[in-house]
C-alpha cells in the first residue's frame, strides 16, 4: 500500500512526510520507496533535516530507531518516519557503496515550493514543478506575465517534471490548456458512463510561438504524465529524458456505512491520441538516460515493476519518436540542451557523455 499523502495521490514513490497542506508538510524531508527489504531514498528536499544530516538520493535506510527493517512491513516502517515537528528519529543509512552510518534526524514542518521559476542564459525560461495543485497553472502564468512585463522575450521554455509524482489533475489539465488552442487534453475511461470524461483545451495560448521542452524521467507520474502526453500528442513540446513511471489509473473512494471507505481503481487515463498511460508511461522524443537529478537512480522501478499493479491496456500505438516534429522547430533543441547542461540541470550519463542524445525508445 502506498503511504497516504492526501492530494498528492502517490502510487509507487512515497514521501516520508505527513500532509498538512499540499505545500506544507511535516517530516524529515525525503522522497522514498520500499524496495528489496530497504527504504530507498529517491529525493531529498533542499535544506530539510534529511538534507542537513547528509542523506542523499541513492542512500538506503536499513534500520529505524534501533529496529532493523529486515522482515518488517516497509509501509509501516515509512510511517515511523513521521512524527511531530521537534521530535527525532534514529536511522541507519547505507550508501550505494554499502558504507553504513548512523544518524539522528529531527522532524520539522517543511514548506514545499510546488513550483519554481528562473531564467537561464538570459533568454530561456526554466520552471521546476515538484507536484501539481489547483493553482499550478495560474502560478506559472503569473511568472510568464512577469517576464513579459520586464520586456524579456523568451527563446524557449523548459518545464522540469522529473520526480514529479502528480498531484491534483486539475492543475495539470489547466497547464496543458494554457499551451494549447484546441483539442483533447486527456480522457478517462471506466466501466460505467460516470467514469467517461474528456477534458478539452480552449482558445488562447501562452507563448504561442515559443518552443517548449519537457524534462521527464522514471519518477514522472500521474498528472505530470497527463501534461506530458497531451503536449507531446499535439506536437507542442519535445520530451527529453526517460520513459515515465506509468501511473495512469484513477482511484475513487467509496464510503461505507460504518464511516470507513474503500479505495477502488475505477478508470484509466488516455492521451489525446488514445494511448493508455497505465503501466506503459510516456516515451520521450529524445532519450537522455540517467540525465537528470543529482545522483540519478539507474534502477528505479516503474509502475509495471510493482506487485499487483494494474496491467497495461491496449490503445493507440506509441509515436515513432518524431511526434514533436510539428512543434515550431527542432533546431532549438541542441541549444536548449546546451543551456541546461551549462546550468547543471541536465547531466549526461557517464557512459554516454561524449555521445549526442539519441531519439527513439528507451
VMD Tcl script that draws the C-alpha trace (Angstrom):
set ca {
  {0.00 0.00 0.00}
  {1.31 3.48 -0.79}
  {1.77 5.88 2.05}
  {-1.32 8.13 2.29}
  {-0.34 11.68 1.42}
  {-3.73 13.16 0.58}
  {-3.93 15.27 -2.55}
  {-0.51 14.20 -3.80}
  {-2.09 10.81 -4.71}
  {1.22 8.95 -4.98}
  {1.50 5.38 -6.19}
  {4.94 3.84 -6.04}
  {7.27 6.64 -4.89}
  {6.30 7.70 -1.36}
  {7.05 10.68 0.82}
  {8.33 10.33 4.38}
  {6.06 13.24 5.20}
  {2.74 13.97 6.89}
  {0.37 16.10 4.80}
  {-0.67 19.38 6.42}
  {-1.47 21.17 3.17}
  {-0.32 20.45 -0.37}
  {2.62 22.82 0.12}
  {3.24 22.39 3.88}
  {4.39 19.02 5.15}
  {5.78 17.58 8.35}
  {8.62 15.07 8.38}
  {12.33 14.69 7.70}
  {12.16 15.72 4.04}
  {12.77 12.62 1.94}
  {11.06 11.01 -1.05}
  {11.36 7.25 -0.58}
  {10.18 3.92 -1.92}
  {10.25 0.47 -0.31}
  {12.37 -2.00 -2.21}
  {14.25 -5.22 -1.52}
  {13.80 -5.03 2.23}
  {15.04 -1.46 2.45}
  {13.64 2.05 2.25}
  {15.44 3.65 -0.68}
  {15.84 7.42 -0.81}
  {14.75 8.81 -4.17}
  {14.93 12.51 -3.43}
  {15.78 14.91 -0.62}
  {14.16 18.30 -0.12}
  {16.71 21.13 -0.14}
  {17.59 22.43 3.35}
  {15.35 19.84 5.01}
  {16.53 17.97 8.14}
  {17.46 14.98 5.97}
  {19.49 17.22 3.64}
  {21.30 18.86 6.55}
  {22.02 15.40 8.00}
  {23.82 14.43 4.79}
  {21.26 11.95 3.46}
  {21.39 11.80 -0.34}
  {19.37 10.24 -3.18}
  {20.58 6.69 -3.68}
  {21.05 6.04 0.04}
  {19.02 3.31 1.74}
  {17.55 3.23 5.24}
  {18.00 -0.22 6.84}
  {17.01 0.49 10.46}
  {14.76 2.98 12.25}
  {15.03 3.77 15.98}
  {17.23 0.75 16.55}
  {14.90 -1.70 14.78}
  {16.14 -3.44 11.64}
  {13.84 -3.34 8.61}
  {14.63 -6.96 7.77}
  {11.34 -8.86 7.68}
  {9.37 -5.76 8.67}
  {6.39 -4.31 6.79}
  {8.02 -1.44 4.92}
  {4.87 0.66 4.70}
  {4.67 0.63 8.50}
  {8.36 1.47 8.61}
  {7.80 4.50 6.41}
  {5.01 5.60 8.76}
  {7.50 5.52 11.61}
  {9.50 8.26 9.86}
  {6.57 10.54 10.60}
  {6.04 12.38 13.85}
  {5.59 15.74 15.46}
  {7.95 18.54 14.48}
  {10.73 18.79 17.05}
  {10.98 15.05 17.67}
  {13.85 12.99 16.26}
  {14.32 9.65 14.55}
  {17.46 7.50 14.63}
  {18.39 5.97 11.28}
  {20.96 3.55 9.96}
  {21.75 4.68 6.42}
  {23.69 2.76 3.77}
  {25.25 4.46 0.76}
  {25.20 2.92 -2.75}
  {28.76 1.75 -1.96}
  {27.37 -0.11 1.10}
  {29.03 2.24 3.57}
  {26.94 2.26 6.75}
  {26.45 5.15 9.15}
  {24.09 6.12 11.98}
  {22.39 9.49 12.00}
  {19.79 11.22 14.17}
  {17.40 13.38 12.14}
  {14.95 15.89 13.63}
  {11.46 16.19 12.21}
  {10.23 19.61 11.11}
  {7.44 21.46 9.36}
  {8.56 21.76 5.75}
  {7.50 24.48 3.37}
  {7.44 22.80 -0.04}
  {7.52 25.05 -3.11}
  {5.42 23.21 -5.67}
  {6.87 25.35 -8.45}
  {9.98 27.43 -9.02}
  {10.90 29.62 -11.99}
  {14.11 31.22 -13.17}
  {15.79 32.40 -16.33}
  {18.71 30.59 -17.91}
  {21.24 32.27 -20.16}
  {19.05 35.37 -20.18}
  {16.59 34.06 -22.75}
  {15.42 30.63 -21.62}
  {12.75 30.15 -19.00}
  {13.05 27.20 -16.63}
  {10.23 26.04 -14.37}
  {10.64 23.14 -11.95}
  {7.26 21.70 -10.93}
  {7.52 19.38 -7.92}
  {3.82 18.49 -7.76}
  {0.56 19.85 -9.15}
  {-2.00 21.70 -7.08}
  {-5.07 23.66 -8.12}
  {-3.00 26.85 -8.53}
  {-0.09 25.43 -10.55}
  {-1.23 26.75 -13.94}
  {-2.09 30.19 -12.54}
  {1.28 30.43 -10.79}
  {3.20 29.60 -13.96}
  {1.14 32.08 -15.99}
  {1.90 34.77 -13.40}
  {5.64 34.11 -13.78}
  {5.43 34.25 -17.57}
  {3.46 37.50 -17.44}
  {6.07 38.97 -15.10}
  {8.89 38.11 -17.51}
  {6.97 39.70 -20.39}
  {6.28 42.82 -18.31}
  {10.04 43.16 -17.83}
  {10.43 43.36 -21.61}
  {12.06 39.92 -21.95}
  {11.13 37.73 -24.92}
  {11.82 34.09 -24.10}
  {13.57 31.99 -26.77}
  {12.19 28.85 -25.18}
  {10.67 27.41 -22.02}
  {11.78 24.29 -20.16}
  {9.30 22.62 -17.80}
  {11.01 20.14 -15.48}
  {8.69 17.29 -14.47}
  {11.37 14.90 -13.24}
  {10.41 13.14 -10.00}
  {7.01 14.88 -10.10}
  {4.62 12.28 -8.63}
  {1.48 14.02 -9.90}
  {-0.94 15.71 -7.57}
  {-4.16 17.48 -8.46}
  {-5.24 16.61 -12.01}
  {-6.91 20.00 -12.44}
  {-3.56 21.77 -12.23}
  {-2.01 19.64 -14.97}
  {-5.07 19.94 -17.24}
  {-5.17 23.73 -16.88}
  {-1.46 23.97 -17.64}
  {-1.89 21.88 -20.79}
  {-4.83 24.10 -21.75}
  {-2.55 27.13 -21.38}
  {-0.18 25.82 -24.05}
  {-2.88 24.57 -26.45}
  {-5.55 26.35 -28.51}
  {-7.89 23.42 -29.04}
  {-8.22 19.66 -28.89}
  {-8.47 16.93 -26.29}
  {-6.10 17.08 -23.31}
  {-6.93 13.77 -21.62}
  {-9.78 11.30 -21.40}
  {-10.74 8.86 -18.66}
  {-12.48 5.58 -19.44}
  {-14.06 3.23 -16.95}
  {-16.69 0.52 -16.75}
  {-19.64 2.89 -16.49}
  {-20.65 6.19 -18.06}
  {-19.86 8.17 -14.90}
  {-16.18 7.36 -15.47}
  {-16.16 8.53 -19.09}
  {-14.73 12.06 -19.05}
  {-12.96 14.24 -21.59}
  {-11.04 17.44 -20.97}
  {-10.53 19.85 -23.88}
  {-8.37 22.91 -24.48}
  {-9.81 26.38 -25.10}
  {-8.67 29.13 -27.47}
  {-5.83 31.31 -26.25}
  {-2.30 30.02 -25.90}
  {0.62 31.06 -23.71}
  {3.89 31.64 -25.57}
  {2.30 30.62 -28.85}
  {5.48 30.82 -30.94}
  {7.93 29.79 -28.23}
  {9.34 26.23 -28.23}
  {8.71 24.04 -25.19}
  {10.95 21.32 -23.75}
  {9.65 18.98 -21.05}
  {12.14 17.04 -18.90}
  {10.78 13.67 -17.75}
  {12.13 10.59 -16.01}
  {11.02 7.40 -14.23}
  {9.69 9.47 -11.36}
  {7.36 11.49 -13.62}
  {3.94 10.08 -12.74}
  {0.16 10.52 -12.85}
  {-0.91 14.14 -13.50}
  {2.56 15.04 -14.79}
  {2.26 12.22 -17.35}
  {-1.11 13.65 -18.42}
  {0.56 17.00 -19.16}
  {3.49 15.37 -20.96}
  {1.26 13.10 -23.05}
  {-1.04 15.95 -24.08}
  {1.72 18.32 -25.20}
  {3.57 15.50 -26.98}
  {0.50 14.28 -28.86}
  {-0.31 17.80 -30.04}
  {3.28 18.38 -31.15}
  {3.51 21.34 -28.77}
  {6.56 20.18 -26.81}
  {9.62 17.99 -27.17}
  {10.03 15.49 -24.31}
  {13.59 14.83 -23.15}
  {14.68 12.18 -20.66}
  {13.47 8.70 -19.74}
  {10.21 6.82 -20.16}
  {7.86 7.95 -17.40}
  {6.52 5.97 -14.43}
  {3.24 4.75 -15.95}
  {0.69 5.71 -13.30}
  {-2.39 6.04 -15.50}
  {-5.22 4.86 -13.27}
  {-7.95 6.80 -11.47}
  {-8.83 5.93 -7.87}
  {-12.18 6.68 -6.24}
  {-13.01 6.44 -2.54}
  {-16.40 4.83 -1.89}
  {-17.92 5.48 1.56}
  {-19.10 2.57 3.72}
  {-21.98 2.59 6.19}
  {-19.67 2.31 9.20}
  {-17.95 5.56 8.29}
  {-14.94 3.91 6.67}
  {-14.23 3.88 2.96}
  {-12.78 1.68 0.27}
  {-10.46 2.92 -2.46}
  {-11.03 1.35 -5.87}
  {-9.44 1.80 -9.27}
  {-12.31 2.95 -11.47}
  {-10.82 4.29 -14.71}
  {-7.68 4.84 -16.78}
  {-6.10 7.93 -18.31}
  {-5.65 8.16 -22.09}
  {-3.67 10.75 -24.03}
  {-5.30 12.71 -26.90}
  {-4.19 10.11 -29.46}
  {-5.73 7.31 -27.38}
  {-2.56 5.98 -25.75}
  {-3.03 4.38 -22.35}
  {-0.59 5.68 -19.74}
  {-1.09 2.81 -17.28}
  {1.99 0.58 -16.84}
  {3.42 1.97 -20.09}
  {4.27 5.55 -19.33}
  {5.14 8.21 -21.89}
  {8.13 7.64 -24.13}
  {10.28 10.76 -24.65}
  {11.17 12.13 -28.06}
  {14.83 12.42 -27.07}
  {16.26 9.79 -24.72}
  {18.66 11.11 -22.12}
  {19.15 8.08 -19.87}
  {20.29 8.97 -16.39}
  {20.46 12.62 -17.29}
  {18.83 14.47 -14.57}
  {18.53 14.95 -10.91}
  {21.68 14.71 -8.85}
  {22.67 11.11 -8.09}
  {20.19 9.53 -10.52}
  {18.88 6.06 -9.64}
  {19.55 3.92 -12.66}
  {17.47 1.01 -11.36}
  {14.46 2.91 -10.07}
  {11.24 0.96 -10.56}
  {8.23 1.96 -12.62}
  {4.55 1.13 -12.17}
  {4.92 -2.07 -14.20}
  {7.52 -3.34 -11.70}
  {5.21 -3.08 -8.68}
  {3.47 -6.10 -7.20}
  {-0.23 -6.36 -8.13}
  {-0.07 -3.35 -10.44}
  {-2.94 -2.71 -12.83}
  {-1.93 -4.20 -16.16}
  {-1.41 -2.48 -19.48}
  {-4.32 -1.69 -21.73}
  {-4.48 -1.78 -25.48}
  {-4.66 1.62 -27.13}
  {-3.17 3.71 -29.87}
  {0.35 2.92 -30.97}
  {3.18 4.91 -29.45}
  {4.71 7.72 -31.50}
  {7.78 6.87 -33.54}
  {9.96 9.28 -31.58}
  {9.46 12.13 -34.02}
  {5.97 13.06 -32.85}
  {7.07 16.55 -31.83}
  {8.13 17.46 -35.37}
  {5.03 19.64 -35.58}
  {6.49 21.98 -32.97}
  {7.78 25.36 -34.32}
  {11.27 23.97 -35.00}
  {13.63 21.33 -33.64}
  {16.67 23.44 -34.46}
  {16.41 24.96 -31.00}
  {16.80 21.60 -29.24}
  {20.62 21.47 -29.31}
  {20.72 24.98 -27.90}
  {18.23 24.08 -25.18}
  {20.22 21.01 -24.11}
  {23.45 23.02 -24.07}
  {21.87 25.68 -21.85}
  {20.55 23.01 -19.48}
  {23.93 21.31 -19.26}
  {25.73 24.59 -18.57}
  {23.24 25.29 -15.77}
  {23.88 21.80 -14.30}
  {20.21 20.93 -14.76}
  {20.64 18.13 -17.28}
  {23.63 15.84 -16.78}
  {24.68 13.28 -19.34}
  {25.01 9.71 -18.14}
  {28.71 8.75 -17.68}
  {28.65 6.10 -20.41}
  {27.14 8.49 -22.98}
  {28.92 11.70 -22.00}
  {30.57 12.01 -25.39}
  {27.55 10.90 -27.40}
  {24.75 13.12 -28.73}
  {21.32 12.40 -27.21}
  {19.54 9.70 -29.18}
  {15.98 9.86 -30.43}
  {13.71 6.87 -30.14}
  {12.53 4.42 -27.48}
  {14.49 3.99 -24.24}
}
mol new
graphics top color blue
foreach p $ca { graphics top sphere $p radius 0.5 }
foreach p [lrange $ca 0 end-1] q [lrange $ca 1 end] { graphics top cylinder $p $q radius 0.2 }
display resetview
